[in-house]
Amino acid sequence: MRTLQAPPLGQGPPEVSRWVREMFSQVAGRYDFLNHLLSFQLDRYWRRRAAALLARELSSGGWVVDACCGTGDMALAIRHEMHTRVLGVDFSHVMLRRALRKSRSRSQLFWAEADALALPLADKSVSAVTMAFGFRNLADYDAGLREILRVLEPGGVALILEFSHPGDGWFGRAYRFYARSILPRVGGLISGLRWAYEYLPFSIERFPRATELAEQMRRVGFLNVRYWLLSGGIVAIHMGHAPTSA
Ligand SMILES: C[S@@+](CC[C@H](N)C(=O)[O-])C[C@H]1O[C@@H](n2cnc3c(N)ncnc32)[C@H](O)[C@@H]1O
C-alpha cells in the first residue's frame, strides 16, 4: 500500500529521518529502475568514477564503509574497483534486502541496518567512508560529517557523491527544467509515490553548492578537501582526509 505523506519540512531531525526512511522503504522496489531511467544511466558512471577516485586514494586494504548504501550499487562499484572489505550501512531494511539479493555471489561485501548519524563502529576503525546520494538526505549535515570523522582511521578518506548545481547557462536551465518538471512527473507516475519524486528536486536545490560543502567539511575537521564536478555540475564528488594525528 502506498501512503507516503508530504515531507515534514521544518520539523526536527527525528521526524525528517523517519520520513526519509519510510520514503526510501516505499520506493525500494522501483529505486534502481528509476535511478537508471531518470539519470539516463549516468548514475552508473558517477558511482564508477567515485569508486575509481577512492581506489586511487586508498593504499591499505582496510574496511570501506558505504553509508546510506541503499540497494548497494556504490558498495558494488567499490568492490569491483578494489579488493577490499566493504560494509554497506542503511537504515531502510527494505533497501538493504535488495542490496543483499544483488550481492549474493560477491565476496567481501557485508550489510548492516543502522543510522549513518550513529554508525555501529568504533572510533578510528575504518579506512574510508563513502556516501552516494545519501548525504543530502541526512537530517543534520554537520552531525553526519562528524560521525564519518569519528570512525575514520587517522588519514582515512571520506568520499561524498551528491547532486550539485550546474551553472546559469543553457545547460543549467535545461537541467533545472528537467529536474523540476519532468523528473517528478515520471518518477511519481512509475513509483506511485508523488511526494518522493517531488522531494528529490527540492532536496537537490536546497543542498549546499560544491564550494560550500567543501568549506563545511574543512570546518568540521577534514583535511585536504577537494571536489570534482561531473556531467556539467549535475553531481559533485567531495573527498577529504581525517587528520593523521588526533
Ligand atoms: C538516494 S538513496 C542512495 C542509495 C545508494 N547509495 C545509491 O547510490 O543508489 C539514499 C539512501 O540513504 C538512506 N539513508 C538516508 N538517511 C539515512 C540515515 N540517516 N542513516 C542510514 N541511511 C540513510 C536511505 O534509506 C536510502 O537508502
PDBQT file of the ligand as one rigid body, heavy atoms in Angstrom, charges set to zero:
ROOT
HETATM    1  C1  LIG A 301      19.152   8.145  -2.661  1.00  0.00    +0.000 C 
HETATM    2  S1  LIG A 301      19.440   6.653  -1.777  1.00  0.00    +0.000 S 
HETATM    3  C2  LIG A 301      21.097   6.279  -2.261  1.00  0.00    +0.000 C 
HETATM    4  C3  LIG A 301      21.391   4.812  -2.240  1.00  0.00    +0.000 C 
HETATM    5  C4  LIG A 301      22.736   4.388  -2.809  1.00  0.00    +0.000 C 
HETATM    6  N1  LIG A 301      23.831   4.919  -2.059  1.00  0.00    +0.000 N 
HETATM    7  C5  LIG A 301      22.885   4.739  -4.261  1.00  0.00    +0.000 C 
HETATM    8  O1  LIG A 301      23.951   5.216  -4.658  1.00  0.00    +0.000 OA
HETATM    9  O2  LIG A 301      21.944   4.491  -5.023  1.00  0.00    +0.000 OA
HETATM   10  C6  LIG A 301      19.633   7.242  -0.140  1.00  0.00    +0.000 C 
HETATM   11  C7  LIG A 301      19.714   6.127   0.887  1.00  0.00    +0.000 C 
HETATM   12  O3  LIG A 301      20.139   6.705   2.111  1.00  0.00    +0.000 OA
HETATM   13  C8  LIG A 301      19.461   6.078   3.178  1.00  0.00    +0.000 C 
HETATM   14  N2  LIG A 301      19.518   6.988   4.318  1.00  0.00    +0.000 N 
HETATM   15  C9  LIG A 301      19.107   8.269   4.377  1.00  0.00    +0.000 A 
HETATM   16  N3  LIG A 301      19.354   8.786   5.599  1.00  0.00    +0.000 NA
HETATM   17  C10 LIG A 301      19.973   7.796   6.294  1.00  0.00    +0.000 A 
HETATM   18  C11 LIG A 301      20.487   7.708   7.610  1.00  0.00    +0.000 A 
HETATM   19  N4  LIG A 301      20.419   8.738   8.459  1.00  0.00    +0.000 N 
HETATM   20  N5  LIG A 301      21.050   6.561   8.011  1.00  0.00    +0.000 NA
HETATM   21  C12 LIG A 301      21.125   5.485   7.165  1.00  0.00    +0.000 A 
HETATM   22  N6  LIG A 301      20.632   5.506   5.918  1.00  0.00    +0.000 NA
HETATM   23  C13 LIG A 301      20.073   6.646   5.482  1.00  0.00    +0.000 A 
HETATM   24  C14 LIG A 301      18.067   5.806   2.631  1.00  0.00    +0.000 C 
HETATM   25  O4  LIG A 301      17.411   4.781   3.339  1.00  0.00    +0.000 OA
HETATM   26  C15 LIG A 301      18.385   5.425   1.183  1.00  0.00    +0.000 C 
HETATM   27  O5  LIG A 301      18.543   4.039   1.041  1.00  0.00    +0.000 OA
ENDROOT
TORSDOF 0
